[in-house]
Amino acid sequence: MGCVRSVKCNNLLFETIYPERGLCQGDPLSPYLFLFCMEAFSRILIQAQNNDLIRGIRASVHCPRINHLFFADDTLLFIRNKKKN
């Protein structure tokens, strides 16, 4: 599986993303900015899942669906692809 390099939203293809390293780190506000943004993003993802706009994955049959995980400065999205898309 390769790195995702583009995003399509509402049938609009956005510019190609070129992953790279070397971002400035060490700012004392960085963790708080991450938490602030990810809290809002988390609520959007949960609301989208509750409205059946996206579907997360399950670790087993009787587990709740998971659509995202945030840790430190990392984000993992678990969203199932629909066959028609």
Gaussian input, Z-matrix of N, CA and C with variables (Angstrom, degrees):
# hf/3-21g

backbone

0 1
 N
 C     1     B1
 C     2     B2     1     A1
 N     3     B3     2     A2     1     D1
 C     4     B4     3     A3     2     D2
 C     5     B5     4     A4     3     D3
 N     6     B6     5     A5     4     D4
 C     7     B7     6     A6     5     D5
 C     8     B8     7     A7     6     D6
 N     9     B9     8     A8     7     D7
 C    10    B10     9     A9     8     D8
 C    11    B11    10    A10     9     D9
 N    12    B12    11    A11    10    D10
 C    13    B13    12    A12    11    D11
 C    14    B14    13    A13    12    D12
 N    15    B15    14    A14    13    D13
 C    16    B16    15    A15    14    D14
 C    17    B17    16    A16    15    D15
 N    18    B18    17    A17    16    D16
 C    19    B19    18    A18    17    D17
 C    20    B20    19    A19    18    D18
 N    21    B21    20    A20    19    D19
 C    22    B22    21    A21    20    D20
 C    23    B23    22    A22    21    D21
 N    24    B24    23    A23    22    D22
 C    25    B25    24    A24    23    D23
 C    26    B26    25    A25    24    D24
 N    27    B27    26    A26    25    D25
 C    28    B28    27    A27    26    D26
 C    29    B29    28    A28    27    D27
 N    30    B30    29    A29    28    D28
 C    31    B31    30    A30    29    D29
 C    32    B32    31    A31    30    D30
 N    33    B33    32    A32    31    D31
 C    34    B34    33    A33    32    D32
 C    35    B35    34    A34    33    D33
 N    36    B36    35    A35    34    D34
 C    37    B37    36    A36    35    D35
 C    38    B38    37    A37    36    D36
 N    39    B39    38    A38    37    D37
 C    40    B40    39    A39    38    D38
 C    41    B41    40    A40    39    D39
 N    42    B42    41    A41    40    D40
 C    43    B43    42    A42    41    D41
 C    44    B44    43    A43    42    D42
 N    45    B45    44    A44    43    D43
 C    46    B46    45    A45    44    D44
 C    47    B47    46    A46    45    D45
 N    48    B48    47    A47    46    D46
 C    49    B49    48    A48    47    D47
 C    50    B50    49    A49    48    D48
 N    51    B51    50    A50    49    D49
 C    52    B52    51    A51    50    D50
 C    53    B53    52    A52    51    D51
 N    54    B54    53    A53    52    D52
 C    55    B55    54    A54    53    D53
 C    56    B56    55    A55    54    D54
 N    57    B57    56    A56    55    D55
 C    58    B58    57    A57    56    D56
 C    59    B59    58    A58    57    D57
 N    60    B60    59    A59    58    D58
 C    61    B61    60    A60    59    D59
 C    62    B62    61    A61    60    D60
 N    63    B63    62    A62    61    D61
 C    64    B64    63    A63    62    D62
 C    65    B65    64    A64    63    D63
 N    66    B66    65    A65    64    D64
 C    67    B67    66    A66    65    D65
 C    68    B68    67    A67    66    D66
 N    69    B69    68    A68    67    D67
 C    70    B70    69    A69    68    D68
 C    71    B71    70    A70    69    D69
 N    72    B72    71    A71    70    D70
 C    73    B73    72    A72    71    D71
 C    74    B74    73    A73    72    D72
 N    75    B75    74    A74    73    D73
 C    76    B76    75    A75    74    D74
 C    77    B77    76    A76    75    D75
 N    78    B78    77    A77    76    D76
 C    79    B79    78    A78    77    D77
 C    80    B80    79    A79    78    D78
 N    81    B81    80    A80    79    D79
 C    82    B82    81    A81    80    D80
 C    83    B83    82    A82    81    D81
 N    84    B84    83    A83    82    D82
 C    85    B85    84    A84    83    D83
 C    86    B86    85    A85    84    D84
 N    87    B87    86    A86    85    D85
 C    88    B88    87    A87    86    D86
 C    89    B89    88    A88    87    D87
 N    90    B90    89    A89    88    D88
 C    91    B91    90    A90    89    D89
 C    92    B92    91    A91    90    D90
 N    93    B93    92    A92    91    D91
 C    94    B94    93    A93    92    D92
 C    95    B95    94    A94    93    D93
 N    96    B96    95    A95    94    D94
 C    97    B97    96    A96    95    D95
 C    98    B98    97    A97    96    D96
 N    99    B99    98    A98    97    D97
 C   100   B100    99    A99    98    D98
 C   101   B101   100   A100    99    D99
 N   102   B102   101   A101   100   D100
 C   103   B103   102   A102   101   D101
 C   104   B104   103   A103   102   D102
 N   105   B105   104   A104   103   D103
 C   106   B106   105   A105   104   D104
 C   107   B107   106   A106   105   D105
 N   108   B108   107   A107   106   D106
 C   109   B109   108   A108   107   D107
 C   110   B110   109   A109   108   D108
 N   111   B111   110   A110   109   D109
 C   112   B112   111   A111   110   D110
 C   113   B113   112   A112   111   D111
 N   114   B114   113   A113   112   D112
 C   115   B115   114   A114   113   D113
 C   116   B116   115   A115   114   D114
 N   117   B117   116   A116   115   D115
 C   118   B118   117   A117   116   D116
 C   119   B119   118   A118   117   D117
 N   120   B120   119   A119   118   D118
 C   121   B121   120   A120   119   D119
 C   122   B122   121   A121   120   D120
 N   123   B123   122   A122   121   D121
 C   124   B124   123   A123   122   D122
 C   125   B125   124   A124   123   D123
 N   126   B126   125   A125   124   D124
 C   127   B127   126   A126   125   D125
 C   128   B128   127   A127   126   D126
 N   129   B129   128   A128   127   D127
 C   130   B130   129   A129   128   D128
 C   131   B131   130   A130   129   D129
 N   132   B132   131   A131   130   D130
 C   133   B133   132   A132   131   D131
 C   134   B134   133   A133   132   D132
 N   135   B135   134   A134   133   D133
 C   136   B136   135   A135   134   D134
 C   137   B137   136   A136   135   D135
 N   138   B138   137   A137   136   D136
 C   139   B139   138   A138   137   D137
 C   140   B140   139   A139   138   D138
 N   141   B141   140   A140   139   D139
 C   142   B142   141   A141   140   D140
 C   143   B143   142   A142   141   D141
 N   144   B144   143   A143   142   D142
 C   145   B145   144   A144   143   D143
 C   146   B146   145   A145   144   D144
 N   147   B147   146   A146   145   D145
 C   148   B148   147   A147   146   D146
 C   149   B149   148   A148   147   D147
 N   150   B150   149   A149   148   D148
 C   151   B151   150   A150   149   D149
 C   152   B152   151   A151   150   D150
 N   153   B153   152   A152   151   D151
 C   154   B154   153   A153   152   D152
 C   155   B155   154   A154   153   D153
 N   156   B156   155   A155   154   D154
 C   157   B157   156   A156   155   D155
 C   158   B158   157   A157   156   D156
 N   159   B159   158   A158   157   D157
 C   160   B160   159   A159   158   D158
 C   161   B161   160   A160   159   D159
 N   162   B162   161   A161   160   D160
 C   163   B163   162   A162   161   D161
 C   164   B164   163   A163   162   D162
 N   165   B165   164   A164   163   D163
 C   166   B166   165   A165   164   D164
 C   167   B167   166   A166   165   D165
 N   168   B168   167   A167   166   D166
 C   169   B169   168   A168   167   D167
 C   170   B170   169   A169   168   D168
 N   171   B171   170   A170   169   D169
 C   172   B172   171   A171   170   D170
 C   173   B173   172   A172   171   D171
 N   174   B174   173   A173   172   D172
 C   175   B175   174   A174   173   D173
 C   176   B176   175   A175   174   D174
 N   177   B177   176   A176   175   D175
 C   178   B178   177   A177   176   D176
 C   179   B179   178   A178   177   D177
 N   180   B180   179   A179   178   D178
 C   181   B181   180   A180   179   D179
 C   182   B182   181   A181   180   D180
 N   183   B183   182   A182   181   D181
 C   184   B184   183   A183   182   D182
 C   185   B185   184   A184   183   D183
 N   186   B186   185   A185   184   D184
 C   187   B187   186   A186   185   D185
 C   188   B188   187   A187   186   D186
 N   189   B189   188   A188   187   D187
 C   190   B190   189   A189   188   D188
 C   191   B191   190   A190   189   D189
 N   192   B192   191   A191   190   D190
 C   193   B193   192   A192   191   D191
 C   194   B194   193   A193   192   D192
 N   195   B195   194   A194   193   D193
 C   196   B196   195   A195   194   D194
 C   197   B197   196   A196   195   D195
 N   198   B198   197   A197   196   D196
 C   199   B199   198   A198   197   D197
 C   200   B200   199   A199   198   D198
 N   201   B201   200   A200   199   D199
 C   202   B202   201   A201   200   D200
 C   203   B203   202   A202   201   D201
 N   204   B204   203   A203   202   D202
 C   205   B205   204   A204   203   D203
 C   206   B206   205   A205   204   D204
 N   207   B207   206   A206   205   D205
 C   208   B208   207   A207   206   D206
 C   209   B209   208   A208   207   D207
 N   210   B210   209   A209   208   D208
 C   211   B211   210   A210   209   D209
 C   212   B212   211   A211   210   D210
 N   213   B213   212   A212   211   D211
 C   214   B214   213   A213   212   D212
 C   215   B215   214   A214   213   D213
 N   216   B216   215   A215   214   D214
 C   217   B217   216   A216   215   D215
 C   218   B218   217   A217   216   D216
 N   219   B219   218   A218   217   D217
 C   220   B220   219   A219   218   D218
 C   221   B221   220   A220   219   D219
 N   222   B222   221   A221   220   D220
 C   223   B223   222   A222   221   D221
 C   224   B224   223   A223   222   D222
 N   225   B225   224   A224   223   D223
 C   226   B226   225   A225   224   D224
 C   227   B227   226   A226   225   D225
 N   228   B228   227   A227   226   D226
 C   229   B229   228   A228   227   D227
 C   230   B230   229   A229   228   D228
 N   231   B231   230   A230   229   D229
 C   232   B232   231   A231   230   D230
 C   233   B233   232   A232   231   D231
 N   234   B234   233   A233   232   D232
 C   235   B235   234   A234   233   D233
 C   236   B236   235   A235   234   D234
 N   237   B237   236   A236   235   D235
 C   238   B238   237   A237   236   D236
 C   239   B239   238   A238   237   D237
 N   240   B240   239   A239   238   D238
 C   241   B241   240   A240   239   D239
 C   242   B242   241   A241   240   D240
 N   243   B243   242   A242   241   D241
 C   244   B244   243   A243   242   D242
 C   245   B245   244   A244   243   D243
 N   246   B246   245   A245   244   D244
 C   247   B247   246   A246   245   D245
 C   248   B248   247   A247   246   D246
 N   249   B249   248   A248   247   D247
 C   250   B250   249   A249   248   D248
 C   251   B251   250   A250   249   D249
 N   252   B252   251   A251   250   D250
 C   253   B253   252   A252   251   D251
 C   254   B254   253   A253   252   D252

   B1=1.4476
   B2=1.5202
   B3=1.3043
   B4=1.4493
   B5=1.5120
   B6=1.2792
   B7=1.4598
   B8=1.5284
   B9=1.3249
   B10=1.4585
   B11=1.5220
   B12=1.3283
   B13=1.4607
   B14=1.5130
   B15=1.3354
   B16=1.4546
   B17=1.5246
   B18=1.3219
   B19=1.4558
   B20=1.5202
   B21=1.3402
   B22=1.4552
   B23=1.5228
   B24=1.3252
   B25=1.4604
   B26=1.5210
   B27=1.3337
   B28=1.4688
   B29=1.5291
   B30=1.3267
   B31=1.4679
   B32=1.5240
   B33=1.3198
   B34=1.4624
   B35=1.5160
   B36=1.3197
   B37=1.4571
   B38=1.5236
   B39=1.3198
   B40=1.4562
   B41=1.5205
   B42=1.3222
   B43=1.4603
   B44=1.5216
   B45=1.3229
   B46=1.4564
   B47=1.5185
   B48=1.3340
   B49=1.4589
   B50=1.5205
   B51=1.3009
   B52=1.4592
   B53=1.5247
   B54=1.3523
   B55=1.4673
   B56=1.5226
   B57=1.2999
   B58=1.4577
   B59=1.5153
   B60=1.2920
   B61=1.4614
   B62=1.5137
   B63=1.3264
   B64=1.4475
   B65=1.5137
   B66=1.3278
   B67=1.4578
   B68=1.5209
   B69=1.3117
   B70=1.4644
   B71=1.5221
   B72=1.3064
   B73=1.4542
   B74=1.5150
   B75=1.3212
   B76=1.4422
   B77=1.5122
   B78=1.3266
   B79=1.4551
   B80=1.5274
   B81=1.3276
   B82=1.4619
   B83=1.5281
   B84=1.3288
   B85=1.4635
   B86=1.5241
   B87=1.3217
   B88=1.4601
   B89=1.5234
   B90=1.3365
   B91=1.4709
   B92=1.5314
   B93=1.3092
   B94=1.4643
   B95=1.5246
   B96=1.3295
   B97=1.4629
   B98=1.5182
   B99=1.3431
   B100=1.4613
   B101=1.5251
   B102=1.3268
   B103=1.4641
   B104=1.5264
   B105=1.3055
   B106=1.4602
   B107=1.5313
   B108=1.3209
   B109=1.4657
   B110=1.5230
   B111=1.3250
   B112=1.4587
   B113=1.5227
   B114=1.3208
   B115=1.4710
   B116=1.5255
   B117=1.3195
   B118=1.4658
   B119=1.5271
   B120=1.3291
   B121=1.4609
   B122=1.5240
   B123=1.3304
   B124=1.4571
   B125=1.5254
   B126=1.3129
   B127=1.4658
   B128=1.5268
   B129=1.3265
   B130=1.4674
   B131=1.5261
   B132=1.3375
   B133=1.4609
   B134=1.5248
   B135=1.3152
   B136=1.4657
   B137=1.5289
   B138=1.3244
   B139=1.4582
   B140=1.5305
   B141=1.3203
   B142=1.4656
   B143=1.5228
   B144=1.3265
   B145=1.4645
   B146=1.5282
   B147=1.3205
   B148=1.4653
   B149=1.5229
   B150=1.3318
   B151=1.4676
   B152=1.5222
   B153=1.3365
   B154=1.4734
   B155=1.5243
   B156=1.3197
   B157=1.4606
   B158=1.5228
   B159=1.3310
   B160=1.4609
   B161=1.5192
   B162=1.3296
   B163=1.4592
   B164=1.5122
   B165=1.3033
   B166=1.4562
   B167=1.5173
   B168=1.3096
   B169=1.4582
   B170=1.5226
   B171=1.3254
   B172=1.4631
   B173=1.5145
   B174=1.3291
   B175=1.4618
   B176=1.5228
   B177=1.3376
   B178=1.4607
   B179=1.5255
   B180=1.3114
   B181=1.4631
   B182=1.5243
   B183=1.3079
   B184=1.4631
   B185=1.5336
   B186=1.3038
   B187=1.4660
   B188=1.5257
   B189=1.3184
   B190=1.4709
   B191=1.5302
   B192=1.3094
   B193=1.4650
   B194=1.5257
   B195=1.3254
   B196=1.4630
   B197=1.5208
   B198=1.3247
   B199=1.4613
   B200=1.5225
   B201=1.3490
   B202=1.4633
   B203=1.5214
   B204=1.3260
   B205=1.4605
   B206=1.5211
   B207=1.3117
   B208=1.4572
   B209=1.5179
   B210=1.3279
   B211=1.4603
   B212=1.5205
   B213=1.3174
   B214=1.4712
   B215=1.5216
   B216=1.3238
   B217=1.4637
   B218=1.5238
   B219=1.3272
   B220=1.4617
   B221=1.5203
   B222=1.3141
   B223=1.4550
   B224=1.5156
   B225=1.3297
   B226=1.4582
   B227=1.5192
   B228=1.3341
   B229=1.4561
   B230=1.5193
   B231=1.3268
   B232=1.4627
   B233=1.5211
   B234=1.3158
   B235=1.4559
   B236=1.5176
   B237=1.3359
   B238=1.4600
   B239=1.5210
   B240=1.3026
   B241=1.4509
   B242=1.5199
   B243=1.3218
   B244=1.4570
   B245=1.5185
   B246=1.3253
   B247=1.4636
   B248=1.5221
   B249=1.3297
   B250=1.4659
   B251=1.5232
   B252=1.3495
   B253=1.4591
   B254=1.5039
   A1=108.85
   A2=116.45
   A3=120.92
   A4=112.15
   A5=115.32
   A6=122.76
   A7=109.25
   A8=117.35
   A9=121.40
   A10=107.98
   A11=116.15
   A12=119.98
   A13=113.20
   A14=117.26
   A15=119.15
   A16=109.46
   A17=115.46
   A18=121.86
   A19=108.20
   A20=115.31
   A21=120.60
   A22=107.77
   A23=116.51
   A24=121.85
   A25=108.21
   A26=116.87
   A27=122.14
   A28=111.53
   A29=115.44
   A30=123.79
   A31=114.04
   A32=118.27
   A33=122.16
   A34=108.47
   A35=116.98
   A36=121.66
   A37=108.52
   A38=115.32
   A39=120.89
   A40=110.44
   A41=116.12
   A42=121.67
   A43=111.34
   A44=115.56
   A45=121.18
   A46=109.90
   A47=115.28
   A48=122.02
   A49=107.97
   A50=117.53
   A51=122.15
   A52=108.86
   A53=117.08
   A54=119.47
   A55=110.93
   A56=115.71
   A57=120.03
   A58=109.42
   A59=116.08
   A60=122.12
   A61=109.48
   A62=115.20
   A63=119.30
   A64=114.58
   A65=117.48
   A66=118.80
   A67=110.30
   A68=116.26
   A69=120.25
   A70=109.25
   A71=115.74
   A72=120.85
   A73=108.90
   A74=114.92
   A75=119.49
   A76=114.19
   A77=118.06
   A78=120.24
   A79=108.73
   A80=119.19
   A81=121.02
   A82=113.70
   A83=117.81
   A84=120.06
   A85=113.25
   A86=118.58
   A87=121.90
   A88=113.90
   A89=119.75
   A90=118.71
   A91=112.90
   A92=116.93
   A93=120.18
   A94=111.32
   A95=116.68
   A96=120.12
   A97=110.59
   A98=116.43
   A99=120.49
   A100=109.85
   A101=117.36
   A102=120.84
   A103=111.74
   A104=116.61
   A105=121.54
   A106=110.93
   A107=116.55
   A108=121.05
   A109=111.76
   A110=116.93
   A111=120.01
   A112=112.63
   A113=117.69
   A114=120.41
   A115=109.72
   A116=117.07
   A117=121.12
   A118=110.55
   A119=117.04
   A120=121.30
   A121=110.67
   A122=117.36
   A123=122.06
   A124=110.90
   A125=116.79
   A126=120.39
   A127=111.24
   A128=117.15
   A129=121.12
   A130=110.16
   A131=117.26
   A132=120.77
   A133=111.95
   A134=117.75
   A135=121.22
   A136=110.39
   A137=116.98
   A138=120.54
   A139=110.86
   A140=117.47
   A141=121.05
   A142=110.68
   A143=117.45
   A144=120.37
   A145=110.27
   A146=118.34
   A147=121.74
   A148=112.04
   A149=117.50
   A150=122.38
   A151=112.35
   A152=117.33
   A153=123.95
   A154=113.34
   A155=117.30
   A156=120.61
   A157=111.13
   A158=116.77
   A159=122.57
   A160=108.11
   A161=115.95
   A162=121.42
   A163=108.26
   A164=115.22
   A165=119.70
   A166=110.60
   A167=116.50
   A168=121.75
   A169=108.70
   A170=115.41
   A171=121.40
   A172=108.81
   A173=116.04
   A174=120.68
   A175=110.16
   A176=117.39
   A177=122.93
   A178=107.87
   A179=116.31
   A180=121.50
   A181=113.09
   A182=118.29
   A183=121.44
   A184=113.90
   A185=118.04
   A186=121.55
   A187=110.42
   A188=117.37
   A189=119.03
   A190=110.20
   A191=115.73
   A192=120.45
   A193=110.32
   A194=115.73
   A195=123.06
   A196=106.97
   A197=117.52
   A198=118.08
   A199=113.05
   A200=116.74
   A201=118.36
   A202=110.64
   A203=114.61
   A204=122.97
   A205=107.56
   A206=116.83
   A207=122.43
   A208=108.08
   A209=116.64
   A210=120.94
   A211=108.69
   A212=116.21
   A213=122.03
   A214=108.85
   A215=118.23
   A216=119.92
   A217=111.02
   A218=116.60
   A219=121.87
   A220=110.39
   A221=115.55
   A222=122.39
   A223=108.70
   A224=116.57
   A225=122.37
   A226=108.10
   A227=117.28
   A228=122.19
   A229=108.75
   A230=116.54
   A231=123.00
   A232=107.43
   A233=116.16
   A234=120.91
   A235=108.03
   A236=115.37
   A237=120.28
   A238=110.49
   A239=115.41
   A240=122.17
   A241=109.13
   A242=117.21
   A243=121.00
   A244=108.36
   A245=116.80
   A246=120.74
   A247=112.19
   A248=117.70
   A249=119.96
   A250=112.90
   A251=117.60
   A252=120.90
   A253=109.86
   D1=129.28
   D2=-178.41
   D3=-89.63
   D4=175.30
   D5=179.24
   D6=-75.99
   D7=135.27
   D8=176.38
   D9=-70.33
   D10=125.47
   D11=-175.51
   D12=-119.89
   D13=-1.45
   D14=178.43
   D15=-145.30
   D16=158.98
   D17=-178.93
   D18=-130.24
   D19=133.11
   D20=176.72
   D21=-118.33
   D22=124.48
   D23=-178.60
   D24=-136.02
   D25=126.19
   D26=-178.24
   D27=54.85
   D28=42.50
   D29=179.99
   D30=62.70
   D31=15.59
   D32=174.48
   D33=-106.52
   D34=123.58
   D35=178.46
   D36=-89.70
   D37=120.25
   D38=-179.00
   D39=-83.78
   D40=169.67
   D41=-178.24
   D42=-57.67
   D43=151.41
   D44=177.64
   D45=-64.39
   D46=137.21
   D47=179.26
   D48=-97.89
   D49=129.98
   D50=177.40
   D51=-109.83
   D52=98.67
   D53=-179.63
   D54=-61.07
   D55=139.20
   D56=178.57
   D57=-151.94
   D58=168.33
   D59=179.32
   D60=-111.57
   D61=173.92
   D62=173.46
   D63=102.78
   D64=19.18
   D65=176.78
   D66=-69.50
   D67=144.47
   D68=177.00
   D69=-65.93
   D70=132.36
   D71=179.81
   D72=-131.58
   D73=167.52
   D74=177.14
   D75=106.58
   D76=-5.86
   D77=177.43
   D78=-68.12
   D79=129.98
   D80=-178.07
   D81=-62.93
   D82=-20.56
   D83=178.93
   D84=-83.54
   D85=-15.17
   D86=-174.77
   D87=-53.77
   D88=-49.44
   D89=-179.66
   D90=-61.33
   D91=-36.65
   D92=-179.56
   D93=-70.79
   D94=-38.64
   D95=176.47
   D96=-64.46
   D97=-40.57
   D98=177.60
   D99=-60.62
   D100=-49.27
   D101=-179.37
   D102=-61.15
   D103=-41.93
   D104=-179.97
   D105=-60.88
   D106=-48.25
   D107=-178.89
   D108=-70.15
   D109=-42.06
   D110=-177.13
   D111=-70.41
   D112=-28.74
   D113=175.45
   D114=-63.06
   D115=-45.23
   D116=178.17
   D117=-66.06
   D118=-44.15
   D119=179.66
   D120=-62.75
   D121=-39.91
   D122=178.46
   D123=-61.17
   D124=-43.86
   D125=179.37
   D126=-64.12
   D127=-38.57
   D128=177.96
   D129=-63.63
   D130=-44.77
   D131=-180.00
   D132=-65.30
   D133=-41.28
   D134=178.49
   D135=-64.59
   D136=-42.85
   D137=178.50
   D138=-64.09
   D139=-40.80
   D140=177.89
   D141=-63.05
   D142=-39.78
   D143=178.31
   D144=-68.12
   D145=-41.45
   D146=178.60
   D147=-63.79
   D148=-28.92
   D149=178.28
   D150=-92.51
   D151=11.17
   D152=179.03
   D153=59.22
   D154=29.53
   D155=174.80
   D156=-84.31
   D157=-30.44
   D158=174.97
   D159=-134.65
   D160=158.16
   D161=176.53
   D162=-127.18
   D163=129.07
   D164=175.92
   D165=-82.42
   D166=-166.34
   D167=178.19
   D168=-114.21
   D169=164.12
   D170=176.66
   D171=-119.67
   D172=139.75
   D173=176.97
   D174=-72.87
   D175=-31.86
   D176=173.97
   D177=-151.33
   D178=176.90
   D179=-171.67
   D180=-58.87
   D181=-41.98
   D182=-173.18
   D183=-97.93
   D184=10.00
   D185=179.64
   D186=-87.48
   D187=154.40
   D188=173.63
   D189=-69.47
   D190=157.85
   D191=179.01
   D192=-72.86
   D193=143.33
   D194=176.59
   D195=-117.10
   D196=126.96
   D197=177.62
   D198=-116.96
   D199=-9.96
   D200=177.70
   D201=-162.04
   D202=154.20
   D203=172.98
   D204=-137.66
   D205=135.20
   D206=175.80
   D207=-118.94
   D208=134.36
   D209=177.62
   D210=-147.33
   D211=127.28
   D212=-179.39
   D213=50.88
   D214=-108.59
   D215=177.83
   D216=-118.80
   D217=29.66
   D218=-179.62
   D219=-115.80
   D220=149.24
   D221=177.66
   D222=-132.03
   D223=130.20
   D224=175.22
   D225=-120.42
   D226=127.26
   D227=177.13
   D228=-109.47
   D229=133.18
   D230=178.27
   D231=-121.80
   D232=93.74
   D233=-176.96
   D234=-130.08
   D235=127.39
   D236=-179.10
   D237=-76.08
   D238=141.83
   D239=178.12
   D240=-87.87
   D241=137.67
   D242=175.55
   D243=-84.67
   D244=142.55
   D245=-177.05
   D246=-61.20
   D247=-34.12
   D248=-178.00
   D249=-71.06
   D250=-17.13
   D251=179.32
   D252=-91.23

